[in-house]
Amino acid sequence: MGTSSTGIELSPPAGYQPGYVLRYPILALNMAAIALFLVMAPLLGVLISRFQWMSFQATDVLLRPLDSAGLFAATILTVAIHELIHGGVLRYYGYRVTYGVAWRLLVAYAAAFGQFQQRNHALLNALAPLVVITTAVFPLLLIPNHYVAMFAVITLLINTTGAVGDLYITWRLLRLPDQTILYDVDPLQMLIFIPLSQ
């Protein structure tokens, strides 16, 4: 049994190498989320404007009180549903789920702390909110109603930029062997265990 740099003493599962720590690069992910937001917002605005039934202006959201309230409500709802989808996938695979917010980083999470997780379960869990919410909400952009369209735009923006960490972990996991096992330590780091045969 060895002590990782996280301070956790954890023996690798039978047939696995000692674990190494994978940390989320918070600054880089935040910068990526901002860049994605700045690209997506005008693209969604152009998409809506091409339907010719409304003109999307980002300032509308800030200047109209009802839009501002809708922005806040859609943001909270999107974050909550995003994390509930993560939790639902984890529960489906039999993991115990912990929900919370890392207030110092303003990051909400649904995680299976203290449990060994299969790589493929983690992959599906990482992608589920982005796929499910985008598939459900994108068609709302076609509805000729200002508030429905604004809700869809905000939801898509929040969900997609909020999935930057999920996309990062997906990219990292796809580069690992199928039989890799993960162990969530806290919202920002996990242990990775590679099979001895690799």
C-alpha positions, 0 to 999 in steps of 0.5 A: 500500500502506497501513499499517493500525492493526494495523501490517500493510502490506496492499494491498487486492485489486483492486476493493476499498477499503482495509481497515479493522480490526474488533476483537472487543469482548472485555469486552462478549462476555465479559459476554454469555457470562456472561449467556447462561450464567446464562439457559441453565443454569436453562432446561436444568435445567427442561427436564430436570426436566420429563422427571421422571426426574431433578432437575437441580441445578447444585450436583450438578456441584460436589459429586460428584467424578465429575460434577466430572471429567465437567464438566472433560472435557466442557468440554475436549472441547467446546472442542476439537470446536468449534475442529475444526469451525471448522478443518474448514470452513476446510479445506473452502474451501481455507484453511490453518488455524492452531490455538491458544490465546490464553492471556492471554484464555483463547480457543481459536481455529482461524483462516486467518491471512494469507489473504483469505477470502470473507464467505460462507465466514466466515459459514458457518464462524462458525455451523458449530460452534453448529449442528452441536454443538447438533443432535448433543447436544440429543437427548441430553437425552432419554436417562434417564441422569444422566451422559449428561444432565449431559454434554449440559447442560455441552456445550450450555452451553459450546458456546453461550456459547463461540459468542458471538464467532461470533454477534457476527462473524455479526451484523457480516458480515451487515451487509456486502456479499456480496462483502466479503473478510476478512483475519484478523490475529490471534485478536482482529482482522481487516481488512475489505475492501469492494468499490469498487462499494459 
